[in-house]
Amino acid sequence: MQSPTSLSILVFATSWLALAPTVNAQSQSEPSRPSPTTPGPSSPSASIPDNKLDATAAAMKSVSMVKEDYGRRIAQAPDNEKSRLENEGGQALTKAVTDQGLSVAEYTEILQIAQNNSAVREKILQRLK
Protein backbone atom coordinates (compact mmCIF):
# COMPACT_ATOMS: atom_id res chain seq x y z
CA MET A 1 0.00 0.00 0.00
CA GLN A 2 1.22 3.52 -0.82
CA SER A 3 2.02 5.63 2.21
CA PRO A 4 0.73 9.22 2.37
CA THR A 5 4.34 10.41 2.77
CA SER A 6 5.43 8.75 -0.48
CA LEU A 7 2.40 10.20 -2.22
CA SER A 8 3.29 13.66 -0.92
CA ILE A 9 6.85 13.28 -2.13
CA LEU A 10 5.68 12.24 -5.58
CA VAL A 11 3.25 15.13 -5.81
CA PHE A 12 5.94 17.56 -4.64
CA ALA A 13 8.49 16.14 -7.03
CA THR A 14 6.22 16.41 -10.03
CA SER A 15 5.16 19.92 -9.14
CA TRP A 16 8.67 21.38 -9.41
CA LEU A 17 8.34 21.84 -13.17
CA ALA A 18 5.46 24.27 -12.86
CA LEU A 19 7.06 26.11 -9.96
CA ALA A 20 10.71 26.13 -11.06
CA PRO A 21 10.57 29.40 -13.02
CA THR A 22 8.87 31.30 -10.19
CA VAL A 23 10.09 29.57 -7.04
CA ASN A 24 13.72 28.60 -6.65
CA ALA A 25 13.18 25.99 -3.96
CA GLN A 26 10.32 24.67 -1.88
CA SER A 27 11.19 23.37 1.56
CA GLN A 28 10.23 19.76 2.21
CA SER A 29 11.36 19.39 5.85
CA GLU A 30 14.55 17.61 4.89
CA PRO A 31 17.25 19.39 6.89
CA SER A 32 19.99 17.03 5.71
CA ARG A 33 19.27 17.69 2.03
CA PRO A 34 22.15 19.64 0.50
CA SER A 35 21.38 22.67 -1.60
CA PRO A 36 23.78 22.57 -4.56
CA THR A 37 24.01 26.23 -5.52
CA THR A 38 27.49 26.11 -7.01
CA PRO A 39 28.18 23.02 -9.06
CA GLY A 40 31.60 21.53 -8.54
CA PRO A 41 33.43 18.47 -9.78
CA SER A 42 31.75 16.34 -7.10
CA SER A 43 28.28 17.72 -7.90
CA PRO A 44 25.79 14.82 -8.10
CA SER A 45 24.12 16.47 -11.10
CA ALA A 46 27.20 15.86 -13.22
CA SER A 47 26.82 12.12 -12.74
CA ILE A 48 23.17 11.64 -13.74
CA PRO A 49 23.30 9.32 -16.76
CA ASP A 50 21.29 10.20 -19.85
CA ASN A 51 19.15 7.08 -19.47
CA LYS A 52 18.08 8.25 -15.97
CA LEU A 53 17.20 11.69 -17.36
CA ASP A 54 15.21 10.01 -20.15
CA ALA A 55 13.40 7.85 -17.59
CA THR A 56 12.71 10.86 -15.37
CA ALA A 57 11.15 12.81 -18.24
CA ALA A 58 9.03 9.82 -19.27
CA ALA A 59 7.96 9.29 -15.65
CA MET A 60 7.02 12.96 -15.33
CA LYS A 61 4.69 12.63 -18.32
CA SER A 62 3.08 9.50 -16.86
CA VAL A 63 2.80 10.99 -13.38
CA SER A 64 1.15 14.09 -14.81
CA MET A 65 -1.49 12.00 -16.58
CA VAL A 66 -2.15 9.93 -13.44
CA LYS A 67 -2.47 13.08 -11.32
CA GLU A 68 -4.98 14.57 -13.77
CA ASP A 69 -6.98 11.36 -14.00
CA TYR A 70 -7.17 10.68 -10.27
CA GLY A 71 -7.63 14.34 -9.41
CA ARG A 72 -10.72 14.40 -11.60
CA ARG A 73 -11.97 11.04 -10.30
CA ILE A 74 -11.50 12.04 -6.66
CA ALA A 75 -13.21 15.40 -7.20
CA GLN A 76 -16.27 13.67 -8.69
CA ALA A 77 -16.38 10.72 -6.28
CA PRO A 78 -18.75 10.46 -3.33
CA ASP A 79 -17.04 11.03 0.03
CA ASN A 80 -17.05 7.32 0.90
CA GLU A 81 -14.99 6.52 -2.24
CA LYS A 82 -12.37 9.29 -1.96
CA SER A 83 -10.05 7.46 0.43
CA ARG A 84 -9.98 4.35 -1.75
CA LEU A 85 -9.29 6.44 -4.85
CA GLU A 86 -6.51 8.34 -3.07
CA ASN A 87 -4.81 5.05 -2.18
CA GLU A 88 -5.32 3.71 -5.69
CA GLY A 89 -3.96 6.97 -7.13
CA GLY A 90 -0.89 6.75 -4.92
CA GLN A 91 -0.20 3.25 -6.17
CA ALA A 92 -0.70 4.43 -9.76
CA LEU A 93 1.77 7.30 -9.19
CA THR A 94 4.37 4.89 -7.86
CA LYS A 95 3.80 2.56 -10.83
CA ALA A 96 4.16 5.49 -13.25
CA VAL A 97 7.67 6.04 -11.86
CA THR A 98 8.77 2.45 -11.39
CA ASP A 99 7.55 1.46 -14.88
CA GLN A 100 10.31 3.73 -16.18
CA GLY A 101 12.98 1.80 -14.28
CA LEU A 102 13.35 4.32 -11.46
CA SER A 103 12.65 4.01 -7.78
CA VAL A 104 10.55 6.75 -6.19
CA ALA A 105 13.67 7.84 -4.28
CA GLU A 106 15.74 8.12 -7.50
CA TYR A 107 12.98 10.04 -9.24
CA THR A 108 12.58 12.44 -6.34
CA GLU A 109 16.34 12.95 -6.01
CA ILE A 110 16.75 13.74 -9.71
CA LEU A 111 13.90 16.25 -9.58
CA GLN A 112 15.37 17.88 -6.48
CA ILE A 113 18.72 18.20 -8.25
CA ALA A 114 16.98 19.64 -11.31
CA GLN A 115 15.16 22.14 -9.12
CA ASN A 116 18.50 23.56 -8.00
CA ASN A 117 20.60 22.99 -11.13
CA SER A 118 19.54 24.75 -14.30
CA ALA A 119 21.67 22.51 -16.55
CA VAL A 120 19.94 19.36 -15.32
CA ARG A 121 16.56 21.10 -15.45
CA GLU A 122 17.17 22.09 -19.08
CA LYS A 123 18.16 18.53 -20.02
CA ILE A 124 14.89 17.24 -18.58
CA LEU A 125 12.83 20.01 -20.19
CA GLN A 126 14.36 19.17 -23.60
CA ARG A 127 13.30 15.56 -23.15
CA LEU A 128 9.75 16.64 -22.31
CA LYS A 129 9.32 18.44 -25.64
ABEGO torsion letter per residue (X at the ends): XBBAAAAAAAAAAAAAAAAAAABABBBAGBAABBBBABBBAABAAAABBAAAAAAAAAAAAAAAAAAAAAAAAAAABBAAAAAAAAAAAAAAAAAAAAAAGBBAAAAAAAAAAAAABAAAAAAAAAAAX
